[in-house]
Amino acid sequence: MSGVDVEAHISALERDGLLLGDAAAAAGLTAEVPPCPGWQVRDLVRHLAYVHAWAATHVREQREELIDEASEADVLGGGPPDAELIAKYREGHANLVRALREADPGIKCATFLPAPSPLAFWARRQAHETAIHRFDAQLAAAKARAAAIPSPLDAFDPAFADDGVDELLMGFAARRRYKPGSTEQTLAIRATDTAGRWHVRLADGRRQVERGDHPADCVLEGPAPGLYALLWNRGDSVQAHVTATGDPRIPDIWGASVQVRW
């Protein structure tokens, strides 16, 4: 894990969760969420409320196995009525922050990505889950109000974004399969404002990811916040900040094959 420590992740989760609630209220629950086709803000808030409660249960109850995730239909069709939704979301977010802050550093519970400890995993995962969806809510509010679209360079701290790219590449991406092409393809990712360097090899239906700077068929280069938003498929707002050189098909393969909803 690079970038920031456990307490910094919890502080980021606390800050971004509050900002998400503010942006959701400003947008209105029926506003569209541009990066999430088919979702309204109410769906985004219900999703985060569920995820925060799911994460907090693992930590507070020290679950030895991952709790089965509810289906998207069940999550988006359940929860409190609209009039209570944002308040209940805020309550659950605060509960998660407390659970992480009060947890013993040596807590033992289930996780699903590599991390130095379960507490480090849950703090990091929830910080980035909330940060990306906070940005979604801010994009929704901007669209609903016909305001200027927020820039990821203003939305994310470079060190935090670098850490988020690392989590995505070294954690999620290595676990996901993709539709293989006829030849091996490689992608280099280089941050211009941090030391972040990653190399992705697409072959045999798998992604092999390592830290480091190596020659590649395509190179994505730009500020860490821009890379963070782009690799999480929030690319419409970052095209001016990230450059792609080499084979132009490879970023499209990435965008089509790395879909993380939970």
N, C-alpha and C positions, 0 to 999 in steps of 0.2 A: 504494500500500500504506500502510495506516495502522496505528497501534497500537504495534507492536513491531518491532525490527530483526532482521537475520539471525541474529546470535548469540543473541538472545532466543528466536527460533523454534527454534534448535537446542537450546538449554537446555530449552525446553518439551517438545520431542520426547523428549529424554533422560529428563526427569522423568516424563512421562506414559507413556512406554513401560515404564519400570520399574514404575510403579503398575499398569499393565494386567497385567503378568505376575503381580504380587502378587494382584490381584483375581481373575484366572483361576484361580490355585492355590487361593484361598480358596473360590471357587464350586464348583470341580470341573468337569472337562471335559464332563460330561453335563448340566450345568445349562442351563436355557433362557435365552435372551437376550431379554428382553421387547421391546426396540425392533426386533428383527430376527426376525420370525415364521419359524419353521421352523429357526432356527439354535440349535445348542448352543454352549457356550463353546469346544469344540474347533474349531468352524467359524470362530468369531471369531478365534481364535489363528492358525489356518491362513491365513485371509484376510490378517491383518496381517503374518504372516511372509512371505507372497508379495509383498505390496505393498512392504514394506521392502526386500526383495531386488531387486525390479523397479526401485525408485527408486535404490538404491545403484549398480546396474549402469549406469544412465544417467550418473550423476555420475562414477564411477570410470573408466569406459571412454569418457566424453565422446561418447556416441552422438549421431549427427547426426539420426537419425530415431527416433521413438518405437518402442519394442519392442512388438510385438503382444501384447496382453493374453491370458492364458490364460482359458478359460471358467471360470465359477464351479464347474461340475461337476469340471473337472480340478483346480482349486485345492483344493476341499474334499475331493476323493478322493485327493489326493497328499500328499506331505510325509512326515515321520518318523512312526513309531508313537506312540501316545498317551504311552507311558512317557517318551519323549524330547521330546515336542512343546514344552512350555513352555521347557525348556532351550535347544532349537534356536531358538525364537522370540527368547529373550533374546540369544542369540549374533548372530542376524541384525540385531536392533535395535541392538546395540552397533556392529556393522559399519557400519550406515547413519549413525549419529552420527559415527563416525570419518571416514567418507567425506566428509561435509559439512564437518566441522571442518578436514580436511586439504586440501580443494579450494581451488584458486586462486580468488580472488574474481572474476577475469575469465574463468572457465571458460565454454566454449561447448558446449552440448549441447541436445537437443530438450526442449521444454516443451509444455504444452497450455492454459495460461491466461496472461493478461497479467501481466507482472512486470518490475521494473527490470533483472533479470539472471536467467540460468538458476539460479545458486546461490540467489538470493532466492526464486525460484519453488519449487525443490525443498524448501528448508528450511521455507517457509511451508506448502506443501501437505502435507508429511509431519507437520508439527506439528499441524495441524488434523485430519488423518485419524486420527492416533493419539489426540488428545485426545477426540474424539467417541467412538471405540471404547473408550477407557479408561473413559469414563462408562458405556458399555454394559456393560462387564465388571463395574463396580461395582454397577450395577443388578442384574445377574445374581447377583452374590454376595449382595446384600441379600435378593433373593427366595429364594435357596437356603437362606439362614440365617434366614428369617422376621424379618429386621431392618428397621429404619427405612429407607425409600427415600431415597437421597441427593438433596439439592437442587442444582440447577445453580448456585444463588447461592453455594453453598459449594464447588462443584466447579471453577468457572472464574473466573479473574481478569477483571474488567470490561474492561480494555484488550485482553487477549488475545481475549475473546469478541467485542468490537467489531470487531477485525480479522478474526475468523472470519466474522462476519455480512457484512462487506465482501467477503471473498473469495467467499463463496457467492453474494451478490447480483450483484456486478460481474463475476464470473467464470463460475461454473457456470450461474446462472439465465439469464443473457443468451444462453447457447448452447443452451438446451433449448427444444424446442417443446412446446406444450400444446394440448389440444382447445379450440378457440376457442368462446366463447359468442356469443350474438346481438348483444351490445353490447360496447363498450369498457369495461373495468373498471380501476380504479386502486387501488393499495395504498400507504399511507405507513407507514414503519417508523421508530419513534422510540425511542432509548435514553434512559432517565431518569438513568443514572449516568455516561454518557459523552456526547460531542458527536455521536455517530453518528445520522445522518438519511439515509434513502434513500426513493426514490419509484419504484414499479414500475407500469408500464402494460402491461396485458394486452390485446392486440389483434392480429387477423390471424394468430393462431397463434404469436405471438412475445411475448417479454417485453422491454420496453425499460426499462432500469434506469439511474437517475442518482442521484448523491449530492445531498442537499438536502432541504428541508422544503417540501412543496407540498400543497395541499388534495387529498383523495382520497376515494374511495367507502368505503373502510375504513381504519382506523388501528390498527396494532398498536403498543402502547406498554408499556414495562417495562424492567427492568434488562437490560443487555447480555447477561449470562449466560443469563437467561430467554429472550430473543429468539434467542440462539445455539442453545439446545437446541430451541426450538419450530420454528425454520426448518429445522433438520436433522431434523425429524419425530420428535423425542424429547419430544412435547408432553404426554404423560400426567403428567410430573413438574413441569410449569411452569404449569399452568392458574391457580394462585393468584397467580402473579407477573406475568403478562402480560394486559393488557386489550385487547379488540377492540371498537371502536365503529364503527357504520355497517353496511354490508352484510355479514351474517354468512356469506354463501356464499363470499366471496373467500378467506379463509384455508383453507377446504376445497379450493378449486380449487388453491391453492398446494400443499397437502399431497399431493394426488393427482397432481400433475403434475411436481413436482420430486423425483425419486427418484434419488439419487446413491449407488451401491453401491461404486464403486471410487475 
